[in-house]
Amino acid sequence: MNPFEVKSKDVNDYFMNWSKMYSKPYDKTNTDPFTKVRVILMNGTEFESNWFLHQFARHCDEPEIKKHLAIIRAQEQQQQKRIASLKPKDENMLETTISYEQLAIELTAVLAKNETNEDNIKALNFALLEDFDHLYRFANLLKMDYGIESEHLVGKLTEIMPGRPTISEHRYPTDNIKRCLDNSTANPQSILVSNIITAAEQQTMNFYMNLANFYPNDHGRKLYSEIALIEEQHVSQYESLKDPTCTWLESWVMHEYTEAYLYYSMMQDETDKYIKNIWEDHFYMEVAHLKLASELLGKYEKKTYKDILPKPDFPTLLKFGENKEYIRDVILDTVRLTSDEEDYIDNEKLPSKSLFFEYQRKINSDTESVPSHQVINMSIEKFGEDYRYQESAHPIEELNNRNEDNTTVGREGLKDLNK
């Protein structure tokens, strides 16, 4: 599928009226969990697009380009509003959060399994375990505060148990910056991976940043705030993978290409007919946006899309499915890793004065006050054990105990804070 060869209408023919823009919400009880995941993914993709186009406009002195950016931004906003309205009114913020974390886990796993670039694979697997742990923490909060067990929300498609403990995820900011791609030699799949995962994690970060102060109790407010800080780290890591030498117009073409790829993947994978039609509508809109961006690239930089996409056919489409065994293997291989500048290292091999340990001493000097740890302690106190959904014993022995939250895995080298 080469999106540049797909027929589409003029951009101005794609504006929506209010009836089309306000969708029929899905049924939170009966809807496939992966449909919810797709909704969140595409909502985040539209946010990324709109935010990028605003940034482009703020760095552009060409009136014609700025006017076209305004037109496309308005349509991306309409698409986002249409997608956002799919969320039902009776789905509370924590139920939505569970789907956010399921998306983070399953999307990261799918991207990593289909990736060939080693730096991208390492980055994906590293952050995967952290989102996996976030799902576990939020699931315990949901059961405590609402009596809802998250295994039903995730359709038992994703296990719920500790990953790399959230307390071990706090790193000195510079350790989250990784080696970037060179788009001139990178596989198109790798470019798409860096674009997709950055957009998805950025949406999660923004969601938690804005949501924390709306939660109705202190332990929930604190948990959202802590995990928002980790999502900031994930965005820093993933955006650093992207080629920073692309021009604004080249980046615009790649943004539109990414959106077209995702909508085409979603319409092929979707099981809900109503929502499938939305993905199809938006795909053709993105084709029109892509062609416009390409025309402007040619006019102002004398380049064609083939200069930045020599092989414009879509690579392997994004398809959601179970990744339980893959995730368990990643846990076994990487749970004790931390980030060390551009690389990853077993935390026990770090010198005691490393930036990781210095930062841990500042942020987590009082282990018992760490929100992610407090939530599990409260859950254990209320129910006699933590809440989990796992199909067999945890692959890491130290994380098997359901009567005590582990705060040492991933920070074993920090002996003075392990009490």
Backbone torsions as a table, in degrees:
resi	resn	phi	psi	omega
1	MET	NA	113.5	175.1
2	ASN	-103.9	107.8	-174.6
3	PRO	-64.5	-23.5	179.9
4	PHE	-68.8	-18.4	-179.0
5	GLU	-100.0	0.4	179.3
6	VAL	-80.8	136.5	178.9
7	LYS	-73.8	139.2	177.2
8	SER	-147.1	165.3	178.5
9	LYS	-84.2	175.0	173.4
10	ASP	-63.5	146.2	-178.2
11	VAL	-51.7	-41.6	-176.0
12	ASN	-68.1	-11.5	177.9
13	ASP	-85.1	-0.3	-174.4
14	TYR	-104.5	4.3	176.3
15	PHE	-67.2	142.3	-175.4
16	MET	-104.7	151.1	171.2
17	ASN	-89.1	176.0	-174.1
18	TRP	-64.6	-35.1	-178.5
19	SER	-63.7	-40.8	-179.3
20	LYS	-75.7	-32.0	-175.7
21	MET	-73.2	-26.9	-178.7
22	TYR	-100.7	109.3	-171.8
23	SER	-85.1	166.4	171.4
24	LYS	-81.7	119.5	-177.1
25	PRO	-63.6	151.0	175.7
26	TYR	-75.2	162.2	176.4
27	ASP	-87.0	113.7	-173.5
28	LYS	-64.4	-22.7	-177.3
29	THR	-82.1	-39.3	-172.2
30	ASN	-106.7	-8.9	-176.7
31	THR	-73.7	138.5	177.0
32	ASP	-55.4	130.2	179.2
33	PRO	-55.0	-32.7	-179.8
34	PHE	-73.8	-22.6	171.9
35	THR	-67.0	-43.6	177.0
36	LYS	-60.1	-40.8	179.0
37	VAL	-61.7	-43.6	179.2
38	ARG	-64.0	-38.5	178.1
39	VAL	-60.7	-45.6	-179.6
40	ILE	-66.0	-41.8	179.5
41	LEU	-59.7	-46.3	-176.2
42	MET	-74.7	-29.0	172.9
43	ASN	-62.7	-43.7	178.7
44	GLY	-67.3	-34.8	177.6
45	THR	-63.9	-39.5	178.2
46	GLU	-70.0	-36.1	176.0
47	PHE	-62.0	-47.4	179.8
48	GLU	-58.1	-44.0	-179.0
49	SER	-61.8	-47.7	-177.9
50	ASN	-63.4	-42.2	-178.8
51	TRP	-67.7	-40.2	177.1
52	PHE	-61.2	-44.3	-177.6
53	LEU	-65.2	-34.1	174.6
54	HIS	-65.7	-45.0	179.8
55	GLN	-62.5	-40.8	176.9
56	PHE	-58.4	-48.4	-178.1
57	ALA	-59.7	-34.3	-178.2
58	ARG	-75.8	-10.3	179.2
59	HIS	-119.6	20.6	-175.2
60	CYS	-121.4	133.5	179.0
61	ASP	-112.7	14.6	-180.0
62	GLU	-102.6	109.7	-175.2
63	PRO	-55.3	-39.7	-178.3
64	GLU	-63.0	-43.9	179.6
65	ILE	-64.0	-43.4	-178.5
66	LYS	-61.5	-35.7	178.4
67	LYS	-68.1	-42.0	177.6
68	HIS	-65.9	-37.8	176.8
69	LEU	-60.2	-40.0	-179.9
70	ALA	-64.5	-40.3	178.5
71	ILE	-63.4	-48.3	-177.8
72	ILE	-67.6	-38.4	177.8
73	ARG	-59.1	-42.2	-179.4
74	ALA	-62.5	-39.7	179.4
75	GLN	-72.4	-36.7	176.6
76	GLU	-63.9	-37.1	176.8
77	GLN	-63.7	-42.3	178.2
78	GLN	-63.5	-40.3	176.9
79	GLN	-61.6	-43.8	-179.2
80	GLN	-62.9	-41.4	179.8
81	LYS	-64.3	-38.1	179.5
82	ARG	-64.9	-41.5	-179.9
83	ILE	-71.1	-44.4	-177.4
84	ALA	-60.7	-33.3	-178.5
85	SER	-72.0	-7.8	176.3
86	LEU	-69.8	-24.0	178.1
87	LYS	-68.9	127.8	-178.8
88	PRO	-74.8	153.7	-178.9
89	LYS	-66.6	-27.0	-175.5
90	ASP	-88.9	8.2	176.3
91	GLU	-93.7	112.8	-176.2
92	ASN	-74.7	168.3	-172.5
93	MET	-62.6	-32.9	179.1
94	LEU	-74.2	-36.3	175.9
95	GLU	-62.0	-41.9	176.3
96	THR	-63.5	-39.2	179.3
97	THR	-60.5	-39.3	177.6
98	ILE	-59.3	-41.0	177.7
99	SER	-68.1	-36.1	175.0
100	TYR	-57.3	-46.6	-177.9
101	GLU	-72.1	-34.4	175.2
102	GLN	-62.9	-40.9	176.0
103	LEU	-59.3	-49.7	-177.7
104	ALA	-56.1	-41.8	-178.5
105	ILE	-69.8	-54.3	-173.1
106	GLU	-70.6	-37.8	177.8
107	LEU	-64.0	-46.7	-179.0
108	THR	-61.2	-42.0	179.6
109	ALA	-64.1	-44.9	-179.6
110	VAL	-63.3	-44.2	-180.0
111	LEU	-63.5	-42.6	-178.9
112	ALA	-65.0	-39.8	-177.9
113	LYS	-65.9	-29.1	-178.0
114	ASN	-99.8	2.3	-175.6
115	GLU	-89.2	153.5	177.6
116	THR	-117.8	-20.9	-179.1
117	ASN	-77.2	120.7	-173.3
118	GLU	-63.9	-37.7	178.8
119	ASP	-64.3	-41.4	177.7
120	ASN	-64.7	-42.9	-179.4
121	ILE	-61.0	-45.9	-179.7
122	LYS	-61.9	-42.2	-179.9
123	ALA	-64.5	-43.0	-179.8
124	LEU	-63.8	-49.0	-178.4
125	ASN	-64.5	-35.5	-179.5
126	PHE	-63.8	-48.7	-178.4
127	ALA	-76.2	-24.7	179.6
128	LEU	-54.0	-46.3	-176.6
129	LEU	-66.3	-24.6	-179.5
130	GLU	-77.7	-43.2	174.5
131	ASP	-64.3	-33.9	177.6
132	PHE	-60.8	-41.8	178.6
133	ASP	-69.8	-34.8	178.4
134	HIS	-62.1	-40.6	177.2
135	LEU	-57.4	-43.8	179.2
136	TYR	-61.1	-43.9	-179.0
137	ARG	-66.7	-47.2	-179.9
138	PHE	-66.0	-34.4	179.4
139	ALA	-64.5	-37.4	176.9
140	ASN	-68.7	-37.7	176.5
141	LEU	-64.2	-42.4	-179.8
142	LEU	-62.5	-42.0	179.6
143	LYS	-68.7	-40.1	179.6
144	MET	-63.7	-46.7	-170.1
145	ASP	-90.2	-24.3	-176.3
146	TYR	-127.0	-6.2	-179.5
147	GLY	69.6	20.1	-178.2
148	ILE	-103.7	130.7	178.5
149	GLU	-94.8	123.2	-169.9
150	SER	-69.9	-16.6	179.3
151	GLU	-58.8	-30.6	178.9
152	HIS	-74.6	-33.3	178.9
153	LEU	-69.7	-37.4	-179.7
154	VAL	-89.0	3.0	177.3
155	GLY	63.5	22.4	-176.5
156	LYS	55.9	23.9	177.4
157	LEU	-87.7	-19.4	-179.0
158	THR	-129.5	130.5	177.5
159	GLU	-72.8	154.3	179.5
160	ILE	-123.8	105.4	-178.8
161	MET	-165.5	169.7	-176.5
162	PRO	-61.5	146.4	169.4
163	GLY	-111.3	-135.1	169.0
164	ARG	-70.5	119.1	-175.1
165	PRO	-52.4	137.5	-176.0
166	THR	-56.1	-33.7	178.4
167	ILE	-60.0	-28.5	-178.3
168	SER	-86.8	-1.8	-174.4
169	GLU	-90.4	-12.6	-176.3
170	HIS	-76.5	118.8	-174.0
171	ARG	-127.3	156.3	174.2
172	TYR	-62.4	135.0	-169.8
173	PRO	-52.1	-38.0	-176.1
174	THR	-68.9	-19.7	178.8
175	ASP	-73.7	-6.5	179.1
176	ASN	-93.6	0.0	-178.0
177	ILE	-95.3	123.4	-172.9
178	LYS	-116.3	175.0	178.4
179	ARG	-67.3	137.7	-177.1
180	CYS	-93.0	160.5	175.4
181	LEU	-76.0	156.1	166.9
182	ASP	-110.4	104.5	-173.5
183	ASN	-61.9	-21.7	-178.9
184	SER	-70.1	-21.7	-179.8
185	THR	-120.8	-11.1	-175.3
186	ALA	-72.2	149.2	171.5
187	ASN	-64.9	135.6	178.1
188	PRO	-52.5	-33.1	178.0
189	GLN	-60.8	-39.9	-179.3
190	SER	-68.3	-37.2	176.8
191	ILE	-64.5	-44.0	177.4
192	LEU	-61.2	-41.9	-179.5
193	VAL	-57.9	-48.6	-178.5
194	SER	-63.7	-37.2	178.5
195	ASN	-68.8	-46.5	-174.7
196	ILE	-66.5	-48.5	-174.6
197	ILE	-70.6	-32.3	176.4
198	THR	-63.6	-45.2	179.5
199	ALA	-62.7	-44.2	-177.2
200	ALA	-64.5	-45.0	-178.3
201	GLU	-72.0	-34.0	178.0
202	GLN	-63.2	-40.3	178.2
203	GLN	-63.1	-42.4	179.4
204	THR	-61.8	-44.7	178.0
205	MET	-57.5	-48.7	-178.7
206	ASN	-64.1	-40.0	179.8
207	PHE	-59.3	-47.7	-178.2
208	TYR	-72.0	-37.3	178.0
209	MET	-58.3	-42.7	-176.6
210	ASN	-84.0	-21.6	-173.8
211	LEU	-88.3	-28.4	-169.8
212	ALA	-50.7	-46.9	-174.1
213	ASN	-78.0	-3.6	176.9
214	PHE	-93.3	-11.8	-178.0
215	TYR	-67.5	142.1	-169.8
216	PRO	-79.3	-0.2	175.7
217	ASN	-142.7	166.4	-172.0
218	ASP	-69.3	-41.3	-176.7
219	HIS	-67.3	-31.7	175.6
220	GLY	-71.8	-41.7	177.8
221	ARG	-59.4	-42.3	-179.2
222	LYS	-67.8	-40.3	-179.5
223	LEU	-63.8	-45.5	177.7
224	TYR	-59.6	-39.9	-179.7
225	SER	-65.7	-43.2	-179.6
226	GLU	-64.0	-46.2	-176.6
227	ILE	-70.8	-28.5	173.6
228	ALA	-61.1	-35.6	177.0
229	LEU	-65.1	-37.5	177.4
230	ILE	-69.6	-38.1	177.4
231	GLU	-64.1	-33.4	172.9
232	GLU	-58.4	-42.6	177.9
233	GLN	-62.5	-40.7	-179.5
234	HIS	-64.7	-41.7	179.0
235	VAL	-63.9	-42.0	178.1
236	SER	-60.9	-42.0	179.7
237	GLN	-64.8	-49.9	-173.6
238	TYR	-71.2	-38.9	-179.7
239	GLU	-68.5	-25.5	178.7
240	SER	-71.2	-16.3	177.2
241	LEU	-74.7	-22.9	-175.1
242	LYS	-74.4	147.2	179.8
243	ASP	-68.8	114.0	-176.4
244	PRO	-82.5	-2.9	-176.5
245	THR	-91.1	-4.3	179.3
246	CYS	-65.2	143.8	173.3
247	THR	-72.6	166.7	178.4
248	TRP	-59.8	-41.7	-179.1
249	LEU	-69.1	-38.5	175.6
250	GLU	-61.9	-43.1	178.8
251	SER	-63.1	-37.3	178.9
252	TRP	-63.3	-45.8	178.3
253	VAL	-58.6	-43.1	-178.5
254	MET	-68.6	-33.6	175.2
255	HIS	-62.7	-46.4	-179.1
256	GLU	-67.9	-36.4	177.0
257	TYR	-63.4	-42.3	179.1
258	THR	-62.3	-43.9	178.7
259	GLU	-63.0	-44.7	179.5
260	ALA	-61.5	-42.6	178.0
261	TYR	-59.7	-45.5	-177.5
262	LEU	-67.6	-44.8	179.9
263	TYR	-63.9	-38.1	178.1
264	TYR	-65.6	-40.8	176.6
265	SER	-63.2	-43.3	-178.3
266	MET	-64.6	-41.1	-178.2
267	MET	-69.7	-26.3	176.6
268	GLN	-77.0	-28.8	-172.4
269	ASP	-97.8	-18.9	-171.4
270	GLU	-69.7	139.1	179.4
271	THR	-102.9	-18.6	178.9
272	ASP	-88.6	116.7	-173.4
273	LYS	-62.6	-40.3	-179.3
274	TYR	-61.8	-47.5	-178.4
275	ILE	-72.7	-33.0	176.6
276	LYS	-58.0	-39.1	179.0
277	ASN	-65.0	-33.6	176.7
278	ILE	-66.1	-45.1	178.9
279	TRP	-60.1	-39.7	-179.6
280	GLU	-66.3	-45.5	177.3
281	ASP	-55.6	-47.4	-175.9
282	HIS	-69.2	-30.9	177.0
283	PHE	-59.7	-47.1	-178.7
284	TYR	-68.2	-32.5	174.3
285	MET	-63.0	-43.1	-179.0
286	GLU	-68.3	-32.2	175.2
287	VAL	-60.4	-43.2	178.1
288	ALA	-63.9	-41.7	177.8
289	HIS	-62.9	-42.6	-178.7
290	LEU	-61.6	-43.6	-179.6
291	LYS	-65.6	-39.3	178.9
292	LEU	-64.4	-46.4	178.9
293	ALA	-60.1	-39.3	179.6
294	SER	-66.2	-38.3	177.5
295	GLU	-62.7	-42.3	179.5
296	LEU	-69.1	-34.1	174.7
297	LEU	-60.2	-43.0	178.5
298	GLY	-66.9	-41.3	-176.6
299	LYS	-68.4	-43.1	-171.8
300	TYR	-99.8	-20.0	179.7
301	GLU	-123.8	0.5	177.9
302	LYS	57.0	39.5	178.6
303	LYS	-123.7	152.7	172.5
304	THR	-105.4	167.3	179.3
305	TYR	-61.6	-24.6	-179.9
306	LYS	-71.2	-18.0	175.8
307	ASP	-70.2	-27.3	178.9
308	ILE	-111.5	-15.1	176.3
309	LEU	-134.7	75.7	-178.6
310	PRO	-57.3	-29.6	176.7
311	LYS	-119.8	85.7	-171.7
312	PRO	-76.7	-9.6	177.2
313	ASP	-62.1	140.9	178.4
314	PHE	-59.4	136.0	171.9
315	PRO	-74.3	-167.6	179.8
316	THR	-48.3	128.0	-177.0
317	LEU	-70.9	154.1	178.9
318	LEU	-79.5	122.6	-178.3
319	LYS	-136.4	125.8	-179.4
320	PHE	-82.7	145.2	178.0
321	GLY	-167.9	174.4	-177.8
322	GLU	-67.3	140.4	-179.3
323	ASN	-133.3	28.3	-172.3
324	LYS	-59.4	-47.5	-178.0
325	GLU	-67.5	-39.5	177.7
326	TYR	-59.6	-45.3	-178.7
327	ILE	-65.0	-40.8	177.7
328	ARG	-61.4	-39.1	177.9
329	ASP	-64.9	-40.4	178.8
330	VAL	-64.4	-40.1	177.2
331	ILE	-58.3	-47.8	-179.4
332	LEU	-59.9	-40.0	-172.8
333	ASP	-84.0	-28.3	-167.5
334	THR	-131.2	2.7	-172.5
335	VAL	-61.5	-28.0	-177.3
336	ARG	-94.4	2.9	-179.3
337	LEU	-77.2	151.8	165.5
338	THR	-131.4	173.9	-178.0
339	SER	-92.6	134.2	-179.5
340	ASP	-131.3	94.4	-172.7
341	GLU	54.0	-123.3	-175.5
342	GLU	-84.6	-3.2	-176.2
343	ASP	-118.4	-176.1	180.0
344	TYR	-128.2	143.8	-173.5
345	ILE	-148.3	149.1	172.9
346	ASP	-60.6	128.5	-174.0
347	ASN	-60.2	-26.5	-179.6
348	GLU	-72.2	-13.9	178.8
349	LYS	-92.3	-3.7	178.6
350	LEU	-79.0	143.2	173.9
351	PRO	-66.5	152.1	-174.6
352	SER	-61.3	-23.5	179.9
353	LYS	-99.0	20.0	179.1
354	SER	-65.5	159.8	178.8
355	LEU	-60.9	-35.6	179.9
356	PHE	-59.3	-49.2	-177.5
357	PHE	-71.4	-36.7	177.0
358	GLU	-61.2	-42.1	179.8
359	TYR	-67.7	-41.2	177.5
360	GLN	-59.6	-39.7	179.9
361	ARG	-64.6	-31.8	179.9
362	LYS	-79.2	-45.3	-173.9
363	ILE	-81.0	-42.6	-172.6
364	ASN	-116.1	40.4	-178.3
365	SER	-62.7	-32.1	176.6
366	ASP	-112.7	96.1	-175.6
367	THR	-54.3	-40.5	-175.1
368	GLU	-68.4	-14.5	-179.8
369	SER	-95.3	-1.8	-178.4
370	VAL	-72.1	122.5	-172.6
371	PRO	-56.6	-41.7	-178.1
372	SER	-65.4	-30.1	176.6
373	HIS	-76.7	-40.9	-179.7
374	GLN	-60.6	-41.6	-177.5
375	VAL	-61.6	-42.5	179.9
376	ILE	-69.2	-39.5	176.7
377	ASN	-60.2	-41.1	178.6
378	MET	-66.1	-38.3	178.7
379	SER	-65.7	-42.8	178.6
380	ILE	-63.5	-41.5	179.7
381	GLU	-64.4	-37.7	-176.8
382	LYS	-77.7	-40.3	-172.7
383	PHE	-109.3	-7.0	-178.9
384	GLY	90.7	-15.0	175.2
385	GLU	-163.6	165.1	179.4
386	ASP	-73.4	165.8	177.0
387	TYR	-92.8	131.6	178.0
388	ARG	-144.9	159.4	162.8
389	TYR	-132.9	103.9	178.6
390	GLN	-137.8	143.9	-173.0
391	GLU	-88.6	-11.9	175.4
392	SER	-159.2	178.6	-176.8
393	ALA	-57.7	149.3	178.0
394	HIS	-61.6	138.4	-177.3
395	PRO	-68.1	-15.7	177.5
396	ILE	-109.1	117.9	-173.3
397	GLU	-56.2	-41.1	-177.1
398	GLU	-66.6	-17.0	-179.1
399	LEU	-102.2	12.2	-179.0
400	ASN	-84.9	-22.4	-174.2
401	ASN	-73.9	116.2	-178.2
402	ARG	-89.8	1.6	-179.5
403	ASN	-107.9	4.0	180.0
404	GLU	-154.0	129.5	179.3
405	ASP	-82.3	123.6	-178.0
406	ASN	-78.4	130.2	178.9
407	THR	-120.3	14.6	-176.8
408	THR	-111.8	-29.3	-179.9
409	VAL	-60.2	125.5	-178.2
410	GLY	90.9	-4.6	176.0
411	ARG	-145.2	32.5	-179.3
412	GLU	-59.4	-30.7	-177.8
413	GLY	-70.2	-9.6	-178.3
414	LEU	-96.8	73.7	-170.3
415	LYS	-62.7	-35.1	-174.0
416	ASP	-76.8	-8.7	178.1
417	LEU	-114.9	16.9	-176.2
418	ASN	-92.9	8.3	-178.8
419	LYS	-82.0	NA	NA
